[in-house]
Amino acid sequence: MNLSTMMTVQDAIDQFDAASMAADKNHGQEVERCMDAFAAYLLHFSDLFHDEEDMDEERMEEWEESLGAYMEQLFEGDVEPPQDLGSLTLDQLDPEHVHDFLAWFILRETDGDQEAVQICGEVMREWIGYLSGRGWVDTAGKAAFLEAIGGAVEAAQRTAKAARLLLRFVRMGSSMSESVRRLPFSDFVEGHARLHGIEGQAITLRFAEDGPLIGPIDLPAEIVALLKEGDVMDVEVGRRGEIWQMVDIGPVYPASVHVEPEVFGIGDADPD
């Protein structure tokens, strides 16, 4: 797989943006938003620029909060993107960067918006086609990137749908019986949980690689069919008596991206 060692990623994005805008202004605006988001991912989250080990926890939290607010404004078209990828050249890109952009970053920044995943997936396909047409990526590279995009979009669409159905399920009370709902919560845990196992219509979770199993948590068959072992959920769960239930749910990330299980909160307070 060979990509240009002379063309910078920023110039390739800018030229693609300009060509897309000239061909169709409405679509060009979609292209610009997605490519700006891709540049933000590369600059702030990829291994090409960012080293989390250089930041302490407090600085990391402040940085993520400010970046999250910026990305929300960017997707709404309220700000101009200030980032520039500098001298980063196309040959430094890897299909995994495109995969993680679609299957993690877009899910994270849009709260699992399936339409955003679909649109940005199409834009990335167009960009790879544009690079190929200019001779900046060879046939093997084009195939590798398109394969990564296809896998990322399929996985992200699956988990985005699962997250949407889970949110509806949680808001409807997680199908708890009235007798169980009258019980106070004795424990709750929130954070990034990896789906450890699926048995029938129940799942078990881990909030740390060596942490205890949480569950079983009963879910509708329609939702369980969309989940796979290794998926990671931004979730809060609580226990009433001996029964665990979901209390809140955010994005669900496919197992194909690396998201560390992590506990954000744990205690015996009653979320109700």
N, C-alpha and C positions, 0 to 999 in steps of 0.2 A: 504494500500500500504506500503510494507516494503522493504527498501534497506539496504545494509550492513552498519553497524555503525563502522566496523573495517577497511574495505578497503578504501583507499583514492582514490579520483577521479584521481589524477595524476598517481598513480600506475595502476589503471584500464585502463587509456588511454595508458600508456607505454606498458603494456602487450598486449593490443589489437593491437597497432601499430606493435609490434614485431611479433605477430601471423599473421597479415595480410601481412607483408613483407615477412615472411617465406613461405607463401602460394602462393603469386604472387607479384613479386617485383614491377611491373608497378602499379597494383591496390594498393599495399602497400604504394606507394608514394602518391597516391590520398588520401588514408586514413590518412596518416601522416599530409598532408596539412590541411585537414578538421578538424582533431582533434586538431591540433595546433591552428587553428582559433577558435575552440570552447573554448579551454583553454584561449585564449586571450580575448574572449567575457566575460567569467566568471570572469577573473581577473580584467579587465578594465571597464566593463560596468554593470555587474550584481549586484544585491543587496547583493550578498554574500561577496563582497570585497569593492565595490566602493560606496561612499557617496558624491554625487555632491554638497550637501549643505556645505561641508567642503572646497570647492574651490571657489575662487572668479572668476568673469567672464574672466578676462585676463589670469589667470592661466589655466582655463578650455580650452580656445581657443588654447593656446600653447600646452597643453597636447593632445588635439584632433588632432592638426596638426601633431605632432610628431608621434602619434599612427597611423594616416592615412598613413603616409609615410612608416612606418614600415609594416603595413598590406599589402600595395601594393607590397613591396619587398617580403613579406612572400608568397603571392599567386603566385608570379613569381618564387619562389624558390631561391631567392638571399640571404637570411639570415637564420640563425639558430634561432629558437625561444628560447629566454632566460627565458620566464616566467615559473614559477613553482607554482602549486596550493597548495603547502605546505600540511598542515594537513587536508584540506577540505575532508570530507568523503562523500561517495555516498548518505547516508541518508539525506544529506543537499540539494541534488538536487531536483528540482521540474519539472514536465513536462513543466511548463511555461518557464523555462530557455531554454529548447531545442526548444520550439516553437519560442521564441523571437530571438534566435540565427539564425534560418532559415528564419523567416519571417521579421526580421529587420536587424540584423547584416550582414548577407550574402548579402542582397540587398544593404545595405549601402556601404559595402567595395568593392563590385564588380560592382557598378553602374548598378545593376539590371540584372545581368547575369543569364538567365534562366538555362543554363547548370550547373553553379556552384550550384544553388539551388537544381537541380535534383541530382547531384553527392553527395553533402553533406547530402541531405535527405536520400539517400541510405546508406551512410556511418553511419549515426546516427542510422538507422534501424539495421544495422549489429552490431553496438556497443551494442545496447540494447539487441539484441539476444545473443551476447557474454556474457554480464552481467548475463542474465538469465541462460545460459548454465553453468556458474560458480556458480550459486546459490546466486548471489549477489543482485538479484532483484526478487521479488516473481511474481506470475502470474498476480495479480491485477496491480502491478507496471509496469510490461511489457506492459500490455494492455493500461494503461494510457499514457505511454510514446509513444507507437506506434500511438495511436489516436492523440496525440499532434503533432507528426511528420507528419502524413498524412494531418491534417488540415493546418499545417504551409506550407508544400510544395504546396498544392493546392492553398492556398491564395497567396503565394509568386509568383508562376508561373503566376497566373492571373494578378497580379499588375505589374510584370516584363514585361509581354507581352504588357500591357497597356502603360507602360512607353516607350517601344521601338516604338510602333506605334505613340505615342504622339510626340516623338522626330522627327520622320519622317514627321509628320504633321506640326510641328513647322518649320522645315527646309524648307518645301515647301511653307511657307508663311501663314500658318493657313487658307488657302482658302479665304483670304481677296480679295475683289474686288479691281480693280485698283484705283477707286475713293477713297476708304477708305484708301488704302495703301499710297496715296499721302498726307494724313493728318498727321501732327506731333503727337507724343504721348503727351498727356496732363498730364498723371499720370502713374506711374508704382509702383508695389509692388512686393517684392520677399521674400521668406522664406518658412516655412512649412505651408501649407494651408490645412485645413480639408475640405473634400467635404461635403458641407452642404445639397445640394439638387440636384436632377436630374429631369428635366422636358423635355420630348421629347428628342431632341438632344442637349440640353443645360444643363450646370452645373453651380452651384453657389458655391463659396468658402468663408471660413473665415480664416483669418490669426491670429486671436486671439479668445478665447472662447467668449468674449463679444465685439468683433470687428464688423465692418460693413460687410454686405454681398458684395462680389465682383462677378459681373456677371450681366446677364447670359453670359456664354462663350460657343459659338457654337462649337460642335465637331462632327466628323463623327459617324454615328450610330455604326460602328464596334468597335470604341473605347468606346463609352458610354456603350455598352453592357458588357464591361469588368470591369467597375467601379461600386463601391458600396458606398452608403452614409457612411461617417465615415472614408473612405480611406484618407490618408494624402500624399500630394504631395510636393516634393522639387521643387518649381516652381517660375517663374517670369512672371507676367502678366502686360500688359500695356493697356492704354485706348486711342483710337483714336476717337475723337468726343464723341459719346455716346456708342461706341462699345468696349468691353473688348476682348482682345485676349491673348493667350499664347505667350510669347517671348522666354522663355527657360524652359526646363524641366529636372529634375534629377530623382532620384528614386521615385517610388510610393509605399507606404507602406500600407498593408491591415489594415482595421479597427480593426482587432483582436489584434494588438500590440499597445502599448501606446506610441504615439509620440505627443508631445505638439505642437499645432499651434504656430508659432513664426515668427515675421517679422524680416528679415535681413536688408532690405532697403526699403525706401519709398521716393518718390520725384516727381519732375516734369521734370526731364531730359529726353532727347530723346535717348533711347538705340540704335537707328540707327546711 
